[in-house]
Amino acid sequence: MSAVIVRAAALTPESFAPFGDVIEIAGHAARPINQGTCLRYDDLAPIDVAADGGRPLISIFEAAPRPLPLAVRVLERHPLASQAFFPLDARPFLVVVAAHGSQPLVHRIRAYLSSGAQGVNYRRGTWHHPLIALGETSRFLVVDRGGPGENCDEIAVDEAVFVEVD
């Protein structure tokens, strides 16, 4: 069995659209608030957490860096809600996703490199790799679902898949 190499592409709203939303202020209109001392950027990504009695959770994750090339061994998805990650330390991070479906397909795995000023909001049911910090431990603001029901499916990636960053 030969290894599958996936090269990370730049994270753009257009390329990431099949999997969810890119969270960034670039291209969004702001409105001044707080006597003009603050700009507010609203509605940067739809939060989908209310199914089956869910409620929004706001958390901070501290993620240890992972070595590159990244060996993709597991993917997860959240069937009841979206899940959003935004870097608090302005460090680039890696995003690995697979097309929506009943099982992730190795040849449909995609990788994106966040600029560090971009976050992601995974659409409900999108297969994705657990959080991937690069270089050093990084903090992320996370918005996801709390409440009843099982909201995390995991699947092993049986083939040798590696993600490289140029």
MARTITOR-681832 format. One record per residue: residue number from 1; x, y, z of N, C-alpha, C, O in turn. Coordinates in steps of 0.02 Angstrom, whole numbers, plus 50000, padded with zeros to 5 digits. Layout:
MARTITOR-681832
NUM	X	Y	Z	X	Y	Z	X	Y	Z	X	Y	Z
...
end
This chain:
MARTITOR-681832
1	50042	49941	50000	50000	50000	50000	50045	50062	50000	50090	50068	50042
2	50033	50107	49954	50073	50168	49952	50039	50224	49991	49977	50224	49999
3	50078	50270	50015	50052	50326	50054	50017	50376	50009	50036	50386	49951
4	49965	50407	50036	49930	50461	50002	49956	50526	50034	49952	50534	50094
5	49981	50571	49992	50007	50635	50016	49956	50689	49998	49937	50696	49939
6	49935	50727	50048	49889	50783	50037	49928	50846	50054	49955	50852	50108
7	49930	50893	50008	49964	50957	50020	49913	51008	50043	49859	51015	50014
8	49930	51044	50095	49885	51095	50123	49882	51155	50076	49934	51180	50053
9	49822	51177	50061	49811	51237	50021	49794	51295	50067	49778	51286	50126
10	49798	51355	50040	49777	51413	50079	49703	51407	50095	49663	51384	50054
11	49685	51428	50155	49616	51426	50177	49579	51487	50148	49595	51544	50164
12	49530	51474	50106	49489	51528	50078	49415	51510	50087	49398	51451	50090
13	49372	51560	50091	49300	51546	50098	49273	51502	50041	49231	51459	50052
14	49298	51514	49980	49274	51476	49922	49295	51403	49925	49254	51358	49914
15	49359	51390	49940	49382	51321	49940	49355	51281	49999	49348	51221	49995
16	49341	51315	50055	49317	51281	50115	49241	51275	50118	49215	51240	50161
17	49205	51307	50072	49131	51310	50074	49097	51241	50079	49047	51236	50113
18	49122	51188	50046	49088	51124	50054	49090	51095	50125	49051	51051	50141
19	49134	51121	50167	49145	51094	50234	49119	51139	50290	49108	51116	50346
20	49109	51202	50275	49087	51250	50325	49106	51320	50306	49106	51338	50247
21	49123	51360	50357	49137	51431	50346	49206	51449	50371	49230	51422	50421
22	49238	51496	50336	49299	51526	50361	49278	51586	50403	49238	51628	50381
23	49305	51590	50463	49290	51646	50508	49348	51695	50504	49404	51680	50526
24	49334	51754	50476	49384	51806	50471	49349	51873	50462	49291	51875	50441
25	49383	51926	50477	49351	51992	50469	49363	52021	50399	49328	52067	50378
26	49412	51995	50363	49426	52019	50295	49363	52011	50253	49333	51957	50250
27	49343	52064	50220	49286	52062	50176	49219	52072	50211	49167	52072	50177
28	49219	52081	50276	49156	52092	50313	49152	52164	50336	49201	52194	50357
29	49092	52192	50332	49081	52260	50354	49080	52262	50431	49054	52217	50463
30	49107	52315	50458	49107	52325	50530	49063	52384	50547	49050	52428	50505
31	49039	52385	50609	49003	52444	50632	49036	52468	50696	49053	52427	50739
32	49043	52533	50703	49074	52559	50764	49026	52553	50824	48966	52564	50817
33	49054	52536	50882	49016	52533	50944	49058	52563	51000	49115	52583	50988
34	49031	52565	51060	49068	52590	51119	49097	52659	51107	49157	52670	51116
35	49055	52706	51088	49074	52775	51076	49129	52780	51023	49172	52824	51027
36	49127	52734	50974	49175	52736	50919	49244	52708	50935	49289	52716	50894
37	49252	52676	50992	49317	52649	51010	49326	52576	50991	49378	52546	51004
38	49275	52547	50959	49277	52476	50943	49240	52464	50878	49189	52496	50864
39	49265	52419	50837	49230	52397	50777	49201	52328	50790	49235	52284	50817
40	49139	52318	50771	49105	52255	50782	49091	52222	50715	49060	52253	50671
41	49112	52159	50707	49100	52119	50647	49050	52065	50667	49067	52020	50705
42	48990	52069	50642	48936	52024	50661	48927	51966	50613	48945	51970	50554
43	48900	51913	50639	48874	51857	50600	48927	51828	50552	48914	51821	50492
44	48985	51812	50579	49040	51787	50537	49032	51714	50518	49064	51690	50471
45	48990	51677	50555	48977	51607	50538	48912	51585	50573	48900	51605	50630
46	48871	51545	50539	48810	51521	50571	48826	51467	50623	48860	51418	50609
47	48802	51477	50684	48812	51429	50737	48750	51385	50740	48694	51409	50748
48	48760	51320	50733	48705	51271	50728	48712	51222	50785	48745	51170	50777
49	48683	51237	50843	48691	51194	50903	48626	51176	50937	48628	51138	50986
50	48569	51200	50915	48507	51193	50952	48471	51127	50943	48422	51114	50979
51	48491	51085	50897	48456	51022	50884	48453	50979	50947	48500	50976	50986
52	48396	50948	50957	48386	50900	51012	48405	50927	51080	48436	50892	51120
53	48387	50990	51094	48399	51018	51160	48469	51043	51172	48490	51052	51229
54	48507	51054	51118	48576	51079	51126	48578	51152	51145	48530	51189	51135
55	48635	51172	51171	48647	51242	51190	48718	51259	51171	48761	51215	51167
56	48732	51323	51159	48800	51342	51140	48848	51337	51199	48831	51356	51255
57	48908	51313	51185	48963	51312	51233	49018	51355	51205	49034	51351	51145
58	49048	51396	51246	49108	51434	51226	49164	51408	51270	49160	51410	51332
59	49217	51384	51238	49274	51354	51274	49338	51382	51246	49339	51413	51193
60	49392	51372	51282	49459	51385	51257	49497	51319	51260	49501	51287	51312
61	49525	51301	51203	49566	51240	51198	49639	51262	51194	49655	51311	51160
62	49683	51226	51228	49755	51233	51219	49780	51171	51183	49776	51116	51210
63	49804	51180	51123	49824	51124	51081	49900	51121	51074	49932	51170	51056
64	49927	51063	51089	49999	51051	51079	50012	51045	51005	49971	51019	50968
65	50071	51068	50982	50086	51063	50911	50095	50990	50890	50118	50948	50928
66	50077	50977	50829	50086	50909	50800	50142	50912	50749	50152	50962	50715
67	50179	50857	50743	50234	50855	50695	50209	50849	50623	50156	50822	50610
68	50250	50876	50578	50236	50870	50507	50287	50825	50474	50344	50824	50497
69	50271	50789	50422	50204	50784	50394	50157	50751	50444	50178	50708	50483
70	50094	50772	50443	50044	50746	50489	50016	50680	50464	49992	50675	50407
71	50020	50629	50505	49989	50564	50488	49916	50567	50508	49899	50576	50566
72	49872	50560	50459	49800	50561	50472	49778	50491	50491	49776	50446	50449
73	49761	50482	50555	49742	50416	50580	49668	50411	50599	49640	50357	50600
74	49638	50469	50613	49569	50469	50635	49535	50534	50611	49567	50586	50606
75	49472	50529	50596	49430	50587	50581	49369	50584	50627	49350	50530	50650
76	49340	50641	50639	49280	50644	50681	49229	50689	50647	49245	50729	50604
77	49167	50682	50670	49113	50726	50646	49064	50736	50704	49061	50695	50750
78	49026	50790	50699	48977	50806	50751	48908	50807	50717	48891	50855	50683
79	48868	50754	50727	48804	50749	50691	48750	50797	50715	48701	50808	50680
80	48758	50826	50775	48705	50868	50802	48720	50943	50799	48677	50983	50815
81	48780	50962	50777	48797	51033	50782	48858	51051	50740	48897	51009	50719
82	48864	51116	50728	48925	51144	50700	48977	51148	50755	48962	51140	50814
83	49040	51160	50735	49094	51170	50784	49142	51221	50755	49168	51212	50700
84	49154	51275	50794	49196	51330	50770	49260	51335	50810	49260	51326	50871
85	49316	51350	50776	49381	51361	50807	49409	51427	50782	49410	51439	50722
86	49433	51468	50827	49466	51530	50808	49530	51537	50848	49528	51535	50910
87	49588	51547	50814	49652	51551	50850	49658	51615	50891	49646	51670	50865
88	49675	51608	50954	49683	51666	50997	49754	51695	50997	49765	51751	51018
89	49802	51656	50973	49872	51677	50974	49897	51698	50906	49957	51710	50897
90	49852	51704	50857	49869	51726	50788	49922	51682	50756	49964	51705	50718
91	49919	51617	50772	49966	51570	50742	49930	51528	50689	49872	51508	50699
92	49963	51515	50633	49933	51470	50583	49918	51402	50614	49953	51379	50658
93	49866	51370	50588	49851	51301	50608	49826	51264	50547	49806	51293	50497
94	49827	51198	50552	49809	51155	50496	49738	51130	50504	49716	51112	50559
95	49701	51129	50449	49632	51106	50448	49629	51048	50398	49647	51055	50340
96	49606	50989	50421	49600	50931	50378	49527	50908	50380	49499	50897	50433
97	49497	50902	50321	49426	50884	50315	49417	50831	50262	49462	50818	50222
98	49359	50800	50262	49340	50753	50208	49269	50769	50188	49230	50794	50229
99	49252	50754	50127	49186	50768	50101	49132	50736	50144	49142	50682	50172
100	49075	50769	50150	49018	50744	50187	48994	50678	50158	48991	50670	50097
101	48976	50631	50200	48950	50567	50177	48948	50519	50235	48967	50537	50291
102	48927	50458	50223	48922	50409	50277	48990	50386	50301	48998	50368	50359
103	49040	50386	50258	49108	50369	50277	49156	50417	50241	49144	50435	50184
104	49209	50437	50275	49258	50478	50240	49297	50436	50190	49315	50378	50205
105	49311	50463	50134	49349	50428	50082	49419	50457	50079	49427	50518	50075
106	49469	50414	50081	49538	50437	50083	49554	50485	50026	49588	50535	50037
107	49530	50472	49967	49546	50516	49910	49506	50581	49912	49516	50624	49869
108	49462	50590	49960	49424	50652	49966	49447	50695	50025	49414	50745	50041
109	49502	50676	50056	49529	50716	50111	49562	50778	50082	49599	50775	50033
110	49549	50836	50113	49579	50900	50094	49611	50931	50154	49591	50918	50211
111	49661	50972	50143	49696	51006	50197	49703	51080	50180	49714	51098	50122
112	49697	51122	50231	49702	51194	50223	49745	51222	50278	49746	51196	50334
113	49781	51275	50262	49823	51309	50310	49792	51376	50327	49786	51420	50283
114	49772	51385	50390	49746	51450	50413	49803	51499	50418	49860	51481	50434
115	49789	51562	50404	49840	51614	50409	49856	51633	50481	49906	51667	50493
116	49816	51611	50528	49822	51632	50597	49774	51688	50614	49761	51702	50673
117	49747	51720	50562	49694	51771	50571	49627	51743	50548	49579	51780	50540
118	49624	51678	50536	49564	51645	50512	49547	51586	50558	49591	51552	50584
119	49484	51577	50569	49459	51518	50603	49414	51480	50555	49405	51499	50498
120	49387	51425	50580	49341	51385	50540	49279	51367	50581	49282	51362	50642
121	49225	51359	50546	49163	51334	50575	49143	51273	50535	49118	51279	50479
122	49154	51213	50564	49137	51151	50529	49061	51144	50528	49028	51148	50580
123	49034	51133	50469	48962	51120	50462	48945	51054	50497	48986	51009	50500
124	48885	51050	50523	48861	50988	50555	48874	50928	50509	48857	50931	50450
125	48903	50875	50536	48915	50814	50498	48977	50813	50456	48990	50763	50422
126	49017	50866	50457	49079	50869	50417	49134	50828	50451	49151	50841	50509
127	49162	50780	50415	49218	50742	50441	49279	50788	50444	49294	50822	50395
128	49314	50788	50501	49374	50829	50509	49422	50797	50558	49403	50755	50599
129	49484	50816	50552	49535	50792	50598	49530	50832	50663	49511	50891	50661
130	49545	50802	50720	49548	50842	50782	49597	50900	50773	49641	50898	50730
131	49590	50951	50815	49627	51013	50811	49702	51003	50800	49733	50961	50833
132	49731	51041	50753	49801	51032	50734	49839	51099	50740	49838	51139	50694
133	49870	51109	50798	49914	51167	50808	49981	51152	50775	50001	51094	50768
134	50015	51205	50754	50081	51198	50722	50133	51239	50760	50117	51294	50784
135	50193	51213	50766	50249	51252	50792	50254	51256	50868	50306	51240	50896
136	50201	51278	50900	50201	51284	50973	50130	51278	51000	50081	51284	50962
137	50124	51267	51064	50058	51262	51095	50018	51325	51079	50044	51381	51086
138	49956	51316	51058	49914	51372	51036	49845	51367	51068	49819	51313	51081
139	49816	51425	51082	49749	51428	51112	49698	51446	51058	49711	51484	51012
140	49638	51416	51066	49583	51427	51019	49519	51440	51057	49505	51407	51107
141	49481	51489	51034	49413	51498	51058	49370	51449	51018	49373	51446	50957
142	49330	51409	51054	49289	51357	51023	49216	51369	51041	49199	51380	51099
143	49174	51366	50990	49102	51370	51000	49073	51305	50973	49077	51290	50913
144	49044	51266	51018	49012	51204	50997	48951	51190	51040	48925	51235	51072
145	48928	51128	51042	48865	51110	51072	48874	51075	51139	48916	51031	51147
146	48833	51097	51186	48824	51061	51249	48753	51035	51250	48710	51061	51215
147	48741	50984	51291	48673	50958	51297	48669	50884	51287	48720	50850	51279
148	48608	50857	51287	48599	50785	51283	48616	50758	51213	48616	50794	51164
149	48630	50694	51212	48642	50660	51148	48716	50653	51134	48757	50693	51156
150	48733	50603	51095	48802	50591	51075	48816	50633	51013	48782	50627	50962
151	48867	50676	51018	48881	50723	50964	48952	50716	50937	48980	50765	50912
152	48981	50657	50942	49047	50648	50912	49054	50576	50887	49053	50529	50926
153	49061	50569	50822	49076	50505	50790	49149	50507	50769	49173	50558	50745
154	49184	50451	50779	49254	50446	50756	49261	50386	50710	49225	50336	50717
155	49306	50393	50663	49321	50337	50618	49396	50335	50606	49428	50387	50597
156	49423	50274	50605	49494	50266	50591	49506	50273	50516	49464	50252	50475
157	49562	50303	50498	49583	50307	50428	49632	50250	50418	49688	50252	50443
158	49610	50199	50381	49648	50137	50375	49708	50142	50329	49757	50105	50337
159	49707	50187	50282	49763	50193	50235	49813	50244	50261	49797	50285	50304
160	49874	50241	50236	49927	50288	50256	49914	50355	50220	49925	50360	50159
161	49891	50405	50258	49878	50471	50230	49920	50521	50270	49918	50521	50332
162	49958	50562	50234	50000	50612	50266	49986	50680	50236	49976	50687	50175
163	49984	50731	50279	49974	50800	50256	50039	50837	50262	50073	50835	50313
164	50058	50871	50208	50118	50911	50205	50100	50985	50197	50050	51002	50165
165	50141	51027	50226	50133	51099	50220	50194	51126	50186	50250	51113	50208
166	50186	51164	50131	50243	51192	50095	50269	51254	50130	50318	51284	50107
end
